[in-house]
Amino acid sequence: MIRTVIIKTPLRLPLGGGGTDLPAYVKEHGGFIFGASINKYVYVTVTHSSLFNDVTFSSAHDERNEMKFDPSGLENALAREALKLVGLTGGIVISTTSDVPYSTGLGSSGALLVGMLHALYVLKGENVTTEFLADRASHIFFECLGSSEGKQDPYLASLGGFSCFELDRKNTVAMLPLTISSATVRDFEARSLYFYTGIQRRSGLLLDEHQKKAAAGNEAVLNYRHRVKEIGRKIKAAFEQGDLDRFGMLLHDHWQAKKESTHGMSIGAV
């Protein structure tokens, strides 16, 4: 028997509070995230078969193609840990692609992992919620892979649309209600432009730098995170009030604070 599932998971746009979900900061101060998914996607195709026992993983973007007899032998960490967590057995073929290149700052790793988990659970016959997928993806990132990234990417990718949540000091997620009018959403879409610069980067190094400084109690980093959280809450309020001019000014404040806090955040070409 052969079954195939195709899942598309949205990429995300951070709007407020980005970086306040990093574990070292959350542990002492809690976090706040406000963001939205966009109409660009990561696609995951998973085929499950009883006719063979190999596990194959391929990615269109890095031309990676792996075939292993055991999932634990996969070099792709996300595919390896997703298969181990879900426990689906038998022959499995996973292939991935995306509307945009990876490493462009749109949360592709989180979307990819959420998509893989969703497809594997469907093939296993388990009906899971979006919150469950986000939680399991976060578990893989932090507990299995020791990632320094926060919960923003898997939650925004899994939940879709506009989302807002807080993190307590135990890193537990609490969703916050949003009252954003459809007129504001349309206005936001009409007034937003996004450009691909051709520049790709991996966020891990920048996040590791901030994690270490936050864990060491670096006052400048902590003040920056506090400021970003404050701006994030104001951005949420601006959206709920339909005041996108105010959002634009707050976004500028956020960007200035971000550039001042992290070496290499901005480059002259942009």
Backbone bond lengths (Angstrom), bond angles and torsions (degrees), N, CA, C in turn:
res aa  C-N    CA-C-N  psi(-1)  N-CA   C-N-CA  omega(-1)  CA-C   N-CA-C  phi
1 M - - - 1.461 - - 1.526 110.02 -
2 I 1.319 116.48 134.19 1.465 121.65 179.32 1.528 109.21 -124.10
3 R 1.333 115.76 129.61 1.466 120.52 176.54 1.524 108.93 -130.45
4 T 1.321 115.86 143.03 1.463 121.25 179.93 1.525 110.10 -128.73
5 V 1.330 115.63 135.96 1.465 122.47 177.47 1.525 108.32 -124.53
6 I 1.322 116.39 134.82 1.464 121.99 175.55 1.529 108.36 -117.49
7 I 1.313 116.06 124.59 1.468 122.30 -179.17 1.526 109.17 -120.56
8 K 1.324 116.75 133.48 1.466 119.54 170.87 1.525 108.12 -114.84
9 T 1.324 114.96 132.67 1.460 121.92 -176.63 1.520 108.61 -124.08
10 P 1.333 118.20 132.15 1.471 119.77 -174.61 1.521 113.55 -73.34
11 L 1.310 115.21 147.67 1.452 121.36 168.27 1.527 108.24 -77.99
12 R 1.316 116.41 167.56 1.457 118.64 -171.32 1.514 112.94 -125.15
13 L 1.329 114.21 157.21 1.458 122.98 177.26 1.525 107.62 -121.27
14 P 1.333 118.72 112.17 1.467 119.80 177.91 1.524 110.06 -74.06
15 L 1.310 116.70 132.22 1.466 120.78 -177.72 1.521 113.11 -114.03
16 G 1.327 118.00 -28.08 1.452 119.84 -178.82 1.514 111.95 -163.51
17 G 1.326 116.36 141.66 1.459 121.09 175.40 1.508 115.19 84.15
18 G 1.330 118.18 4.29 1.460 120.56 -176.58 1.517 112.77 -55.24
19 G 1.322 116.71 130.65 1.452 122.19 -179.50 1.513 113.81 95.47
20 T 1.338 118.21 -18.14 1.466 119.37 177.42 1.524 111.13 -78.85
21 D 1.343 116.46 0.63 1.464 120.98 176.01 1.524 111.98 -95.63
22 L 1.335 118.25 1.21 1.458 119.98 179.28 1.524 110.01 -67.06
23 P 1.338 117.54 135.59 1.468 121.46 -171.16 1.521 115.24 -52.93
24 A 1.343 118.00 -42.18 1.462 119.91 -177.14 1.523 111.69 -63.20
25 Y 1.324 117.11 -34.52 1.465 121.01 178.18 1.518 111.01 -78.42
26 V 1.322 115.95 -44.32 1.470 120.66 -178.33 1.522 110.93 -58.77
27 K 1.318 117.24 -39.18 1.464 121.75 -176.65 1.520 112.23 -57.46
28 E 1.325 117.31 -31.83 1.460 121.29 -177.44 1.525 113.66 -103.93
29 H 1.335 117.55 -28.48 1.459 119.56 -169.41 1.525 114.93 -130.38
30 G 1.321 118.33 -8.79 1.459 119.93 -174.45 1.524 110.59 75.18
31 G 1.325 116.33 166.89 1.461 119.90 -176.79 1.514 112.87 -134.53
32 F 1.326 115.71 168.44 1.464 122.60 180.00 1.520 108.68 -145.41
33 I 1.336 117.03 130.50 1.459 121.69 -179.48 1.526 110.05 -133.66
34 F 1.334 115.58 132.39 1.461 122.61 172.79 1.521 107.16 -132.59
35 G 1.323 117.04 126.57 1.457 119.72 -178.35 1.510 111.60 -163.10
36 A 1.314 115.59 -175.92 1.462 120.69 -177.66 1.519 109.64 -148.06
37 S 1.317 115.44 152.06 1.459 120.08 171.74 1.526 108.66 -85.64
38 I 1.333 116.14 160.83 1.459 121.11 -178.91 1.532 109.43 -124.98
39 N 1.317 116.01 173.82 1.466 120.05 -175.91 1.527 112.28 -90.03
40 K 1.320 115.63 40.50 1.459 123.74 169.20 1.525 106.38 -124.09
41 Y 1.330 116.07 141.10 1.462 118.56 -165.91 1.526 112.94 -133.53
42 V 1.337 113.80 156.92 1.460 123.10 164.30 1.523 106.95 -101.13
43 Y 1.330 116.56 134.36 1.463 121.68 -178.25 1.528 109.55 -112.60
44 V 1.313 115.53 130.79 1.462 121.47 177.95 1.522 108.48 -123.34
45 T 1.315 116.34 124.73 1.464 122.10 175.73 1.524 108.37 -113.68
46 V 1.321 116.31 124.21 1.463 120.94 179.69 1.524 109.13 -124.49
47 T 1.315 115.96 126.04 1.464 122.36 175.44 1.521 108.82 -111.23
48 H 1.322 116.14 131.60 1.466 122.35 -179.90 1.520 108.27 -117.95
49 S 1.327 116.29 128.83 1.463 120.24 -175.76 1.518 111.19 -138.46
50 S 1.319 115.62 145.36 1.465 121.54 173.75 1.523 111.01 -93.79
51 L 1.326 117.25 2.79 1.462 121.58 -176.02 1.525 112.63 -88.33
52 F 1.324 117.37 -13.74 1.465 120.88 177.77 1.522 108.38 -150.50
53 N 1.331 116.82 168.73 1.463 121.06 -175.71 1.525 113.69 -119.65
54 D 1.329 117.59 -1.07 1.456 120.05 -179.38 1.526 111.14 -71.05
55 V 1.323 115.07 156.56 1.460 122.07 172.51 1.523 107.79 -116.62
56 T 1.327 116.58 124.58 1.461 121.50 -178.23 1.521 109.77 -121.06
57 F 1.332 116.19 135.84 1.464 121.32 176.09 1.519 108.84 -129.11
58 S 1.329 116.40 134.20 1.462 120.39 176.30 1.517 109.83 -141.43
59 S 1.340 115.96 146.76 1.459 122.41 178.30 1.516 108.62 -129.08
60 A 1.320 116.51 129.04 1.462 120.70 -177.95 1.518 112.15 -67.94
61 H 1.336 117.97 -24.71 1.458 120.17 -172.08 1.521 113.77 -85.35
62 D 1.337 117.85 -33.47 1.462 117.94 178.75 1.525 111.88 -112.23
63 E 1.332 115.87 11.19 1.459 122.61 177.70 1.523 111.75 54.46
64 R 1.316 116.00 30.33 1.463 120.15 179.21 1.519 109.89 -83.20
65 N 1.315 115.48 136.36 1.462 120.69 178.10 1.519 107.95 -142.27
66 E 1.311 116.76 112.36 1.457 121.66 -178.66 1.520 110.20 -119.05
67 M 1.325 116.23 144.35 1.455 121.33 171.50 1.524 108.05 -135.46
68 K 1.322 116.35 122.05 1.456 121.97 -177.62 1.527 109.64 -131.70
69 F 1.326 115.07 154.99 1.457 119.52 175.35 1.526 111.28 -82.71
70 D 1.331 115.83 -19.40 1.465 121.34 -177.92 1.529 107.98 -133.82
71 P 1.346 118.63 132.04 1.475 120.69 179.62 1.521 113.42 -55.60
72 S 1.344 117.29 -30.46 1.462 120.19 -177.77 1.521 112.35 -65.71
73 G 1.341 116.92 -14.01 1.449 120.22 179.36 1.513 114.49 -89.45
74 L 1.330 117.78 -3.99 1.462 120.57 -179.31 1.525 111.11 -66.64
75 E 1.324 116.33 137.22 1.458 120.50 176.09 1.520 111.68 -77.13
76 N 1.324 117.22 -31.13 1.465 119.12 178.09 1.526 108.96 -70.43
77 A 1.330 115.69 111.27 1.461 120.33 -171.97 1.526 112.66 -65.17
78 L 1.333 117.17 -37.13 1.459 119.46 -177.80 1.521 110.94 -66.45
79 A 1.335 116.71 -45.77 1.465 120.25 178.50 1.524 110.71 -64.21
80 R 1.327 116.30 -42.92 1.467 120.46 -179.44 1.524 111.77 -59.54
81 E 1.328 116.72 -49.65 1.461 119.93 -176.12 1.527 111.82 -72.65
82 A 1.332 117.56 -33.11 1.466 120.07 177.14 1.521 110.75 -63.74
83 L 1.329 116.94 -43.40 1.464 120.80 178.78 1.523 111.14 -65.11
84 K 1.323 117.01 -40.93 1.466 120.36 178.70 1.523 110.99 -64.07
85 L 1.328 116.76 -41.22 1.462 120.47 -177.15 1.521 111.87 -68.35
86 V 1.327 117.34 -47.23 1.466 120.99 -176.75 1.521 111.09 -73.18
87 G 1.322 117.25 -35.05 1.458 120.11 177.16 1.514 114.89 78.07
88 L 1.318 116.96 23.63 1.465 120.25 177.16 1.528 108.73 -74.47
89 T 1.327 116.89 130.71 1.458 121.22 -178.10 1.525 110.74 -112.04
90 G 1.333 115.65 170.03 1.456 120.48 -178.58 1.511 111.07 98.73
91 G 1.322 116.68 -172.52 1.448 120.76 179.37 1.515 111.71 -74.42
92 I 1.322 116.57 130.78 1.468 121.43 -175.93 1.525 109.53 -135.83
93 V 1.316 116.04 131.14 1.462 121.79 175.10 1.527 107.99 -121.55
94 I 1.329 116.84 120.48 1.465 122.48 179.63 1.526 108.56 -115.96
95 S 1.315 116.75 127.34 1.468 120.65 174.26 1.520 108.73 -131.68
96 T 1.325 116.31 144.21 1.462 120.61 -175.97 1.520 110.79 -133.61
97 T 1.315 114.63 150.64 1.460 121.63 171.68 1.523 107.90 -153.92
98 S 1.321 116.91 173.79 1.461 120.43 -176.09 1.522 109.93 -149.54
99 D 1.333 115.31 154.69 1.461 120.66 176.46 1.524 112.46 -68.48
100 V 1.326 116.39 -24.94 1.468 120.79 -179.40 1.525 108.70 -130.82
101 P 1.336 118.39 159.17 1.465 120.28 177.70 1.525 111.02 -61.96
102 Y 1.324 115.51 151.87 1.456 119.82 174.33 1.531 110.00 -71.30
103 S 1.325 115.91 165.72 1.469 123.25 178.07 1.522 112.46 63.30
104 T 1.328 116.29 37.83 1.464 120.68 176.26 1.529 111.76 -111.21
105 G 1.333 117.46 9.92 1.454 120.59 174.99 1.510 115.47 82.68
106 L 1.337 117.40 22.61 1.465 121.30 -178.81 1.528 112.82 -111.66
107 G 1.328 116.71 13.63 1.459 119.76 175.86 1.514 114.28 76.75
108 S 1.333 117.39 36.36 1.465 120.03 -175.12 1.522 112.98 -67.08
109 S 1.328 118.10 -34.35 1.468 119.62 179.69 1.523 111.23 -64.58
110 G 1.334 116.23 -42.81 1.460 119.74 177.60 1.509 112.00 -63.57
111 A 1.335 116.72 -42.86 1.462 120.74 178.95 1.519 111.21 -65.18
112 L 1.329 116.73 -40.01 1.461 120.96 179.47 1.523 111.12 -62.75
113 L 1.320 117.17 -46.15 1.461 120.29 -178.26 1.521 111.34 -66.71
114 V 1.327 117.41 -43.05 1.468 120.55 177.17 1.524 110.24 -59.75
115 G 1.333 117.02 -42.95 1.453 120.74 179.49 1.516 112.94 -63.69
116 M 1.332 116.71 -42.53 1.463 119.90 178.55 1.521 111.34 -63.61
117 L 1.322 116.63 -46.01 1.462 120.06 178.98 1.523 111.05 -60.09
118 H 1.323 116.43 -44.23 1.468 120.74 -179.66 1.523 110.30 -58.93
119 A 1.326 117.20 -48.44 1.464 120.92 -178.94 1.523 111.68 -62.37
120 L 1.322 117.20 -43.14 1.460 120.81 -178.58 1.523 111.68 -66.02
121 Y 1.337 116.95 -40.71 1.470 119.29 178.13 1.527 111.18 -66.40
122 V 1.331 117.51 -37.57 1.467 120.37 176.86 1.525 110.17 -61.03
123 L 1.328 116.96 -46.04 1.458 120.59 -179.80 1.526 112.03 -66.83
124 K 1.315 116.69 -27.03 1.463 120.46 176.82 1.524 111.85 -80.18
125 G 1.344 116.22 -10.59 1.454 120.56 178.61 1.506 114.59 86.02
126 E 1.329 116.96 19.82 1.464 121.14 -179.37 1.528 110.05 -104.19
127 N 1.314 115.92 131.67 1.466 122.46 178.31 1.525 108.45 -93.55
128 V 1.322 117.43 111.59 1.459 121.24 -174.38 1.523 110.32 -119.22
129 T 1.324 115.97 155.98 1.464 122.15 -179.48 1.527 110.72 -90.01
130 T 1.322 115.55 164.68 1.462 119.95 177.31 1.531 111.21 -63.87
131 E 1.339 116.52 -37.93 1.461 119.81 178.75 1.523 111.10 -64.88
132 F 1.336 116.32 -38.07 1.462 120.56 178.52 1.526 110.34 -63.81
133 L 1.322 117.28 -44.50 1.459 120.71 179.04 1.524 111.08 -60.79
134 A 1.327 116.43 -43.68 1.462 120.25 179.32 1.522 111.00 -63.26
135 D 1.329 116.51 -41.45 1.463 120.97 179.82 1.519 111.34 -64.81
136 R 1.336 116.96 -43.46 1.466 120.62 -179.19 1.529 110.90 -68.11
137 A 1.322 116.57 -38.21 1.464 119.65 176.93 1.528 110.33 -63.72
138 S 1.329 116.75 -42.32 1.462 120.85 177.46 1.521 110.69 -62.29
139 H 1.326 116.74 -40.25 1.469 121.39 177.93 1.529 110.55 -58.34
140 I 1.323 116.60 -44.07 1.466 119.88 179.63 1.524 110.73 -64.38
141 F 1.323 117.01 -46.35 1.462 120.20 -179.19 1.525 111.68 -58.47
142 F 1.338 116.90 -47.84 1.463 120.23 -170.94 1.518 113.40 -90.48
143 E 1.337 116.19 -51.14 1.456 120.21 -173.43 1.524 112.47 -78.70
144 C 1.319 116.89 -37.66 1.469 120.14 -175.98 1.526 113.14 -90.43
145 L 1.319 116.67 -38.41 1.462 120.66 -173.65 1.523 113.99 -108.50
146 G 1.337 116.99 -7.41 1.456 120.04 178.27 1.512 113.95 64.25
147 S 1.330 117.04 32.51 1.458 121.35 -177.99 1.523 111.07 -68.45
148 S 1.327 115.72 148.37 1.465 120.75 176.49 1.520 111.79 -92.07
149 E 1.342 117.33 0.58 1.457 120.63 -179.36 1.524 110.76 -77.83
150 G 1.338 115.44 159.81 1.450 120.91 179.86 1.514 112.59 -91.41
151 K 1.328 115.60 -166.81 1.464 121.08 -175.89 1.527 113.24 -91.00
152 Q 1.321 116.98 0.31 1.459 120.26 -176.28 1.526 112.88 -55.54
153 D 1.327 117.53 -52.40 1.460 120.57 -171.41 1.522 113.69 -63.87
154 P 1.339 119.66 -52.51 1.471 117.93 -179.77 1.518 113.51 -63.43
155 Y 1.327 117.81 -34.67 1.467 119.00 -178.64 1.521 111.54 -73.02
156 L 1.327 118.44 -44.58 1.464 119.52 179.67 1.521 110.99 -66.01
157 A 1.336 117.51 -36.86 1.465 120.63 178.70 1.517 111.43 -68.13
158 S 1.314 116.53 -40.58 1.463 120.45 -176.43 1.522 112.34 -74.41
159 L 1.318 117.33 -41.66 1.463 121.10 -174.40 1.521 112.10 -77.61
160 G 1.335 118.02 -37.05 1.456 121.15 -179.94 1.521 112.64 72.63
161 G 1.336 116.21 164.81 1.458 120.96 -179.87 1.519 111.55 64.15
162 F 1.331 116.53 -157.21 1.461 121.57 173.43 1.521 108.86 -82.50
163 S 1.325 116.56 133.18 1.461 121.17 -179.26 1.521 109.48 -138.41
164 C 1.321 114.89 149.23 1.460 120.68 177.73 1.522 108.61 -145.69
165 F 1.326 115.85 134.41 1.462 118.59 178.00 1.520 110.77 -151.63
166 E 1.323 113.90 157.89 1.457 122.22 174.60 1.519 109.09 -111.35
167 L 1.321 115.46 156.04 1.457 122.50 175.26 1.518 107.98 -121.65
168 D 1.337 116.97 126.84 1.459 118.43 175.90 1.532 109.20 -83.72
169 R 1.316 116.86 -178.24 1.462 119.93 -173.82 1.523 113.06 -70.30
170 K 1.327 117.03 -11.62 1.464 120.96 173.29 1.523 111.35 -92.78
171 N 1.331 116.60 7.39 1.468 123.90 179.66 1.528 112.18 67.35
172 T 1.328 116.28 27.34 1.460 121.60 176.84 1.522 109.50 -88.75
173 V 1.326 116.12 134.87 1.465 121.92 -176.74 1.525 110.94 -86.64
174 A 1.324 116.28 133.84 1.468 122.53 172.78 1.521 107.56 -126.14
175 M 1.340 116.31 114.43 1.457 120.31 -179.20 1.527 110.23 -70.66
176 L 1.326 116.45 140.80 1.460 122.27 178.21 1.526 109.70 -109.06
177 P 1.327 117.77 139.41 1.471 120.02 179.15 1.523 111.03 -68.74
178 L 1.330 116.01 148.33 1.460 122.26 177.74 1.518 109.54 -125.05
179 T 1.324 116.43 137.65 1.467 121.04 176.24 1.528 108.28 -123.68
180 I 1.321 115.53 74.88 1.462 122.29 179.95 1.519 108.12 -105.81
181 S 1.318 117.01 122.85 1.460 120.54 -176.21 1.527 111.19 -70.98
182 S 1.326 115.78 155.08 1.467 120.48 177.45 1.526 110.80 -63.59
183 A 1.342 116.84 -31.11 1.467 120.38 177.54 1.528 110.66 -64.79
184 T 1.333 116.85 -39.79 1.463 120.66 178.15 1.520 110.94 -66.49
185 V 1.328 116.64 -39.81 1.467 120.36 177.80 1.524 110.38 -61.74
186 R 1.332 116.72 -45.27 1.469 120.40 179.34 1.529 110.76 -63.57
187 D 1.322 116.32 -41.21 1.461 120.89 179.68 1.528 110.47 -64.38
188 F 1.320 116.00 -42.18 1.463 121.02 178.37 1.527 110.93 -61.16
189 E 1.322 116.48 -45.41 1.464 120.46 179.31 1.528 111.31 -63.95
190 A 1.336 116.62 -39.83 1.466 120.55 -178.04 1.527 112.04 -69.70
191 R 1.329 116.48 -28.47 1.463 120.35 -175.11 1.528 113.44 -99.14
192 S 1.316 117.20 3.60 1.467 120.67 -175.90 1.524 111.01 -105.51
193 L 1.311 115.89 134.23 1.459 122.47 174.67 1.523 108.45 -127.24
194 Y 1.332 116.60 138.55 1.458 121.55 179.87 1.522 108.60 -126.84
195 F 1.315 115.88 136.83 1.460 120.70 -175.70 1.526 110.14 -125.12
196 Y 1.316 115.18 138.40 1.459 120.24 173.77 1.521 108.26 -92.17
197 T 1.310 116.60 117.07 1.463 121.49 -175.69 1.523 112.66 -83.77
198 G 1.329 116.55 -12.83 1.458 119.79 -173.98 1.512 112.72 84.09
199 I 1.338 116.30 -0.57 1.463 121.28 -179.76 1.521 108.97 -94.58
200 Q 1.321 116.04 129.72 1.457 120.72 176.64 1.520 109.05 -118.13
201 R 1.320 115.57 143.26 1.463 119.88 179.51 1.513 108.81 -150.25
202 R 1.306 115.24 157.22 1.457 120.43 173.94 1.526 107.92 -105.96
203 S 1.301 115.48 130.12 1.466 120.43 -173.41 1.518 112.82 -75.99
204 G 1.331 117.39 -12.65 1.460 120.65 -172.67 1.513 114.40 -55.66
205 L 1.345 117.56 -43.55 1.458 120.17 -177.06 1.522 111.71 -65.16
206 L 1.336 116.73 -43.69 1.462 120.03 178.71 1.520 110.90 -64.55
207 L 1.343 116.19 -41.16 1.460 120.01 -179.73 1.522 110.86 -67.55
208 D 1.322 117.16 -39.54 1.464 120.23 178.17 1.521 110.74 -60.85
209 E 1.333 116.09 -41.01 1.463 120.76 178.88 1.525 110.65 -60.39
210 H 1.332 116.18 -45.86 1.463 120.05 179.99 1.519 111.51 -68.45
211 Q 1.335 117.05 -37.90 1.459 120.63 178.98 1.526 110.58 -59.23
212 K 1.319 116.33 -47.43 1.456 120.89 -177.72 1.527 110.96 -63.70
213 K 1.326 116.19 -42.50 1.463 119.63 -179.48 1.525 111.32 -68.16
214 A 1.335 116.32 -39.98 1.462 119.57 179.15 1.518 110.94 -66.02
215 A 1.344 116.49 -41.99 1.463 120.75 179.95 1.523 111.35 -64.34
216 A 1.339 116.16 -30.84 1.461 120.76 179.66 1.525 112.33 -84.42
217 G 1.328 116.58 0.05 1.455 120.54 178.98 1.507 113.87 77.01
218 N 1.336 117.67 25.29 1.462 121.47 178.95 1.525 109.97 -57.77
219 E 1.321 115.82 118.71 1.469 120.59 -172.76 1.523 112.29 -64.02
220 A 1.326 117.35 -39.38 1.463 120.42 -178.63 1.524 111.20 -64.35
221 V 1.330 116.64 -42.11 1.466 120.50 179.43 1.520 110.54 -67.32
222 L 1.325 116.81 -42.84 1.464 119.82 179.66 1.524 111.05 -63.38
223 N 1.322 116.90 -43.07 1.469 119.91 178.62 1.523 110.95 -62.91
224 Y 1.337 116.02 -37.69 1.463 119.96 176.96 1.520 110.68 -62.49
225 R 1.334 117.74 -45.80 1.467 120.79 179.68 1.533 111.10 -63.18
226 H 1.322 116.01 -42.11 1.468 119.10 177.36 1.531 110.23 -59.54
227 R 1.318 115.78 -42.81 1.470 120.76 -179.37 1.526 110.81 -64.61
228 V 1.318 116.86 -43.60 1.467 121.10 179.76 1.524 110.79 -62.94
229 K 1.311 116.81 -39.22 1.469 119.98 178.44 1.528 110.31 -64.30
230 E 1.327 115.85 -42.75 1.467 120.33 178.43 1.527 110.88 -62.31
231 I 1.337 116.57 -45.67 1.465 120.59 178.57 1.520 110.36 -63.05
232 G 1.328 117.22 -40.06 1.459 121.21 -179.99 1.515 112.71 -59.53
233 R 1.310 116.44 -42.37 1.475 119.82 178.54 1.533 110.52 -65.74
234 K 1.319 116.46 -37.34 1.466 119.75 177.85 1.531 111.02 -68.03
235 I 1.324 116.83 -35.88 1.465 120.45 177.37 1.520 110.47 -65.01
236 K 1.315 117.38 -43.67 1.469 120.88 176.03 1.527 110.17 -56.73
237 A 1.333 116.54 -45.68 1.463 120.74 -179.96 1.525 111.07 -63.45
238 A 1.334 116.98 -38.34 1.468 120.36 179.48 1.525 111.03 -62.89
239 F 1.322 117.40 -41.00 1.462 120.64 177.25 1.523 110.93 -65.28
240 E 1.307 116.75 -42.41 1.467 119.52 -178.61 1.526 111.30 -68.04
241 Q 1.322 116.41 -27.19 1.466 120.65 177.38 1.527 112.39 -89.68
242 G 1.321 117.16 -3.11 1.461 121.02 -179.16 1.516 113.82 71.62
243 D 1.336 117.19 21.74 1.465 121.94 -175.99 1.529 109.47 -101.15
244 L 1.327 116.89 81.08 1.458 120.32 -177.42 1.523 112.85 -76.17
245 D 1.326 118.11 -20.92 1.463 119.69 172.59 1.530 109.56 -63.80
246 R 1.312 115.18 -42.02 1.459 120.66 176.91 1.528 110.42 -63.22
247 F 1.338 116.80 -40.73 1.461 120.84 177.06 1.524 110.75 -58.15
248 G 1.328 117.30 -42.77 1.458 120.60 179.97 1.519 112.29 -60.47
249 M 1.322 116.93 -41.31 1.461 120.48 179.14 1.525 111.14 -67.47
250 L 1.325 115.80 -40.33 1.463 119.92 178.80 1.522 111.37 -67.62
251 L 1.328 116.52 -36.33 1.457 120.16 177.34 1.528 110.60 -62.56
252 H 1.326 116.07 -38.77 1.467 120.53 176.41 1.528 110.30 -62.98
253 D 1.336 116.70 -44.81 1.467 120.54 178.36 1.527 110.66 -58.93
254 H 1.324 115.69 -42.86 1.470 120.93 -179.78 1.525 110.30 -61.90
255 W 1.320 116.41 -45.33 1.457 120.34 -178.15 1.526 111.65 -64.55
256 Q 1.323 117.24 -40.68 1.459 120.31 178.20 1.525 110.86 -62.66
257 A 1.328 115.92 -43.09 1.467 119.86 178.74 1.522 110.75 -63.91
258 K 1.322 116.12 -38.88 1.464 120.91 -178.44 1.524 110.94 -66.17
259 K 1.324 117.03 -43.57 1.464 120.64 179.72 1.526 111.37 -63.15
260 E 1.329 116.03 -37.75 1.460 120.02 -178.41 1.523 112.23 -71.92
261 S 1.334 116.31 -24.61 1.463 119.67 -172.09 1.515 113.88 -88.53
262 T 1.328 117.74 -27.63 1.461 120.39 -169.81 1.515 111.25 -131.28
263 H 1.318 116.28 121.73 1.461 121.31 175.52 1.526 109.31 -65.63
264 G 1.325 116.64 133.50 1.459 120.53 178.36 1.511 114.53 87.01
265 M 1.334 117.75 3.38 1.460 120.35 -179.79 1.527 111.00 -69.08
266 S 1.324 117.06 -35.59 1.460 121.42 -179.05 1.522 109.38 -125.29
267 I 1.343 116.31 149.88 1.458 120.60 178.15 1.519 109.30 -128.00
268 G 1.330 116.40 155.81 1.452 121.14 -176.07 1.512 114.30 -61.53
269 A 1.335 116.94 -30.31 1.463 120.67 -177.74 1.514 111.97 -63.99
270 V 1.335 116.97 -26.46 1.464 121.61 -179.89 1.515 110.69 -97.92
